[in-house]
Amino acid sequence: MPLTEAQIEAFCLLLEDERPSITAALDRQVGGFSEEDRERLLVRLRGEKRGPVVVPPALGEHHQRMLERAFSDWAVSPPGELDLERGAFLLASYAYPLEDMGRYGAELDRMAGTLRLRLGGAASPGEIVEGMAEYLHGELRFDGDRENYYDSQNSYLNRVLDRRRGIPITLSAVYLLMGQRLGLPFRGVGMPGHFIVKYEAPGGPIFLDPFEGGHRLSVQDCEGIVRGLGYHFDLRFLQETPPRRIVERMLNNLIGIFQRDGGEDKIKRLMRYREIVQRG
């Protein structure tokens, strides 16, 4: 029979006990739960403010299986329906299974609503990109994490929104998701070694570097960045990068971090997600 709501709540409280013997006992119990009850337990843990909890291995494995299915469903969406936000938060859920990612979508909604008021009647592309950069970097203090660039937190969108710090691709994702909400034509540009955004203006694209406070870039600036990183330059590098490739690149970044820092199990799991995304 399914667990009652009282049993689910009691189990959540027991997960706050960090003693290994308790964790082992709870893990054995979770192993006997139905898939539906395991999911109900995770949903309850995400939905309420609690102290630190210990996730039993059986519950963690359940989450990873569900996440793999979700990645598979996401990856087979038609290209025009492939949602960057969904993909980015699925990746964040890999590392933060008890986080309610919906609240971060709500935060982006709030941010976009505020920016809409800030922009007011701004009509020119120049005013729009300046308004976006001033709001995100000047008012909200989003910035590139130069001191701890390879901190894995910089690759998870929820932590970027919490900390206001990130790497080029995740800071660019904030621009893209804000632009999506406001109907503004911001596009991701995955140059070799560095990710930027562009605003598709009638007079030609305006390139911005979210890692550098939304600084404007010319085509020559972009070429200098690419060549400075040791790559040849091609104008095709300035074409739009679609959501699938953005999420794939986020996965590559994390795989590289864990290859450097150690974490064989994490590498295997992330490579599995990457395979799903590439195959979709």
C-alpha positions in Angstrom: 0.0 0.0 0.0 1.2 3.6 -0.6 2.7 5.4 2.3 0.3 7.8 4.1 1.1 11.5 4.3 1.9 11.0 8.0 4.4 8.3 7.2 6.1 10.5 4.5 6.4 13.3 7.0 7.8 11.1 9.7 10.4 9.7 7.3 11.4 13.3 6.3 12.0 14.1 10.0 14.1 11.0 10.4 16.3 12.0 7.5 17.5 15.0 9.6 19.4 12.5 11.8 23.0 12.3 10.6 24.0 9.1 12.5 25.3 6.5 10.0 23.3 3.7 11.7 20.0 5.7 11.1 21.0 6.5 7.5 21.7 2.8 6.8 18.4 1.7 8.3 16.5 4.4 6.3 18.3 3.3 3.2 17.0 -0.3 3.6 13.5 1.0 4.1 13.7 3.3 1.0 14.9 0.2 -1.0 11.5 -1.3 -0.3 9.4 1.7 -1.3 7.6 1.9 -4.6 8.9 4.3 -7.2 5.8 6.5 -6.6 6.5 6.7 -2.8 10.2 7.5 -3.4 9.1 10.4 -5.7 6.6 11.6 -3.1 9.3 11.7 -0.5 11.6 13.7 -2.7 8.8 16.1 -3.6 8.0 16.6 0.1 11.7 17.3 0.9 11.9 19.9 -1.8 8.6 21.6 -0.9 9.3 22.5 2.7 12.0 24.5 4.6 14.0 22.0 6.6 17.4 21.7 8.2 20.1 19.6 6.5 19.0 16.1 5.6 20.9 13.0 4.7 19.8 11.5 1.4 19.9 7.7 1.6 21.7 6.1 -1.4 18.5 4.3 -2.5 16.7 7.7 -2.7 19.6 9.3 -4.5 19.7 6.5 -7.1 16.0 6.9 -7.6 16.5 10.6 -8.3 19.2 9.9 -10.8 17.1 7.4 -12.7 14.2 9.9 -12.8 16.6 12.6 -14.0 17.9 10.4 -16.8 14.4 9.9 -18.0 13.7 13.6 -17.8 16.9 14.3 -19.8 15.8 11.8 -22.4 12.3 13.4 -22.7 13.9 16.8 -23.0 16.5 15.7 -25.6 13.8 14.4 -28.0 11.8 17.6 -28.1 11.6 19.2 -31.5 14.3 21.8 -32.0 11.9 24.7 -31.8 10.5 23.4 -28.5 13.8 22.5 -26.8 13.7 24.7 -23.7 17.1 25.9 -22.4 15.6 26.7 -19.0 14.4 23.1 -18.6 17.7 21.6 -19.6 19.7 23.9 -17.4 17.6 23.2 -14.3 17.7 19.5 -15.0 21.5 19.7 -14.9 21.3 21.7 -11.6 19.0 19.1 -10.1 21.7 16.5 -10.7 23.8 18.2 -8.0 21.0 19.6 -5.9 18.3 16.9 -5.8 16.4 18.5 -2.9 16.2 22.0 -4.4 12.9 23.2 -5.7 14.0 24.4 -9.1 10.6 26.0 -9.6 11.5 28.8 -7.2 14.4 29.8 -9.4 12.1 30.1 -12.4 9.9 32.3 -10.2 12.9 34.4 -9.3 13.7 34.8 -13.0 10.0 35.9 -13.6 10.4 38.5 -10.8 13.7 39.8 -12.2 12.2 40.0 -15.7 9.2 41.9 -14.3 11.4 44.4 -12.6 13.6 44.9 -15.8 10.4 45.4 -17.9 9.6 48.4 -15.6 13.2 49.6 -15.8 13.3 49.6 -19.6 10.0 51.4 -19.7 9.7 52.9 -23.2 13.3 52.1 -24.2 13.0 51.6 -27.9 16.5 51.5 -29.3 18.6 48.3 -29.2 21.4 50.2 -27.5 19.1 51.3 -24.7 17.8 47.8 -24.2 21.2 46.1 -24.0 22.5 48.8 -21.7 19.4 48.5 -19.5 19.9 44.7 -19.3 23.6 45.0 -18.4 23.0 47.7 -15.8 20.2 45.8 -14.1 22.0 42.4 -14.0 25.5 43.6 -13.3 25.0 47.1 -11.7 21.9 46.5 -9.6 21.9 42.7 -9.0 25.7 42.4 -9.0 26.1 39.4 -11.3 29.7 38.9 -12.1 32.3 36.5 -13.3 33.9 34.3 -10.7 37.5 34.9 -11.5 39.0 33.7 -8.2 37.2 30.3 -8.3 36.5 29.9 -11.9 36.5 26.1 -11.8 34.2 25.8 -8.8 31.4 23.5 -9.9 28.8 25.8 -8.4 29.5 28.2 -11.3 28.1 25.6 -13.7 24.7 25.1 -11.9 22.2 27.8 -12.7 20.5 27.7 -9.3 23.8 28.4 -7.6 24.6 31.2 -10.1 21.3 32.8 -9.2 21.9 32.4 -5.4 25.5 33.6 -5.5 25.4 36.1 -8.3 28.6 34.5 -9.6 29.2 32.3 -12.6 31.2 31.4 -15.6 30.6 32.8 -19.1 28.0 30.2 -20.2 25.9 30.3 -17.1 25.9 34.1 -16.9 24.9 34.1 -20.6 22.1 31.8 -19.7 20.7 34.4 -17.3 20.6 36.9 -20.2 18.9 34.4 -22.5 16.2 33.4 -20.0 15.6 37.0 -19.1 15.4 37.9 -22.8 13.0 35.0 -23.4 10.6 36.3 -20.8 10.7 39.8 -22.2 10.5 38.8 -25.9 13.9 40.3 -26.6 16.1 38.7 -29.2 19.2 37.7 -27.1 21.0 34.7 -28.5 23.8 32.6 -27.1 27.2 32.6 -28.9 29.5 29.7 -28.1 32.9 30.8 -29.4 35.8 28.4 -28.8 36.9 28.8 -25.2 34.5 31.6 -24.3 30.7 32.1 -24.3 29.0 35.4 -25.0 25.6 36.7 -26.1 24.3 38.8 -28.9 21.3 41.0 -29.4 19.8 40.7 -32.9 19.3 44.4 -33.7 18.0 45.6 -37.1 21.3 47.3 -37.8 23.3 44.2 -37.0 24.0 42.1 -33.9 25.3 43.7 -30.7 27.7 41.4 -28.9 28.0 41.4 -25.1 30.3 39.6 -22.6 28.3 38.7 -19.5 31.5 37.5 -17.8 32.8 41.0 -18.1 29.8 42.9 -16.8 28.0 43.0 -20.1 30.8 44.8 -21.8 30.1 45.4 -25.5 32.3 43.6 -28.1 33.0 44.3 -31.7 33.6 41.5 -34.2 37.3 42.4 -33.9 37.1 42.1 -30.1 35.6 38.6 -30.5 38.3 37.7 -32.9 40.9 38.9 -30.4 39.4 36.8 -27.6 39.3 33.6 -29.7 42.9 34.1 -31.0 44.1 35.0 -27.5 42.8 31.6 -26.4 44.9 29.8 -29.0 42.2 29.2 -31.7 41.9 30.4 -35.2 38.9 32.7 -35.9 36.0 32.1 -38.2 32.9 34.3 -38.5 30.8 31.2 -38.2 31.8 31.2 -34.5 29.4 34.1 -34.0 26.3 32.2 -35.1 23.6 31.4 -32.6 24.3 28.3 -30.4 21.1 26.3 -29.9 19.8 25.1 -26.5 21.0 21.5 -27.0 24.6 22.6 -27.6 24.5 25.0 -24.7 23.5 22.3 -22.3 26.0 19.9 -23.9 28.7 22.6 -23.3 27.6 23.0 -19.6 28.0 19.2 -19.2 31.4 19.3 -20.9 32.5 22.0 -18.4 31.5 19.9 -15.4 33.1 16.8 -16.8 36.3 18.7 -17.2 36.1 20.0 -13.6 35.6 16.5 -12.2 38.3 15.0 -14.3 40.7 17.5 -12.9 39.4 17.4 -9.3 38.5 13.7 -9.1 35.0 12.1 -9.0 34.8 9.1 -11.2 31.1 8.4 -10.4 30.2 12.0 -11.2 32.0 11.8 -14.5 30.3 8.6 -15.5 26.8 10.0 -14.7 27.5 13.3 -16.5 28.9 11.5 -19.5 25.7 9.5 -19.6 23.6 12.7 -19.6 25.8 14.1 -22.4 25.3 11.0 -24.4 21.5 11.4 -24.1 21.6 15.1 -25.0 23.8 14.4 -28.1 21.7 11.5 -29.2 18.4 13.3 -28.9 
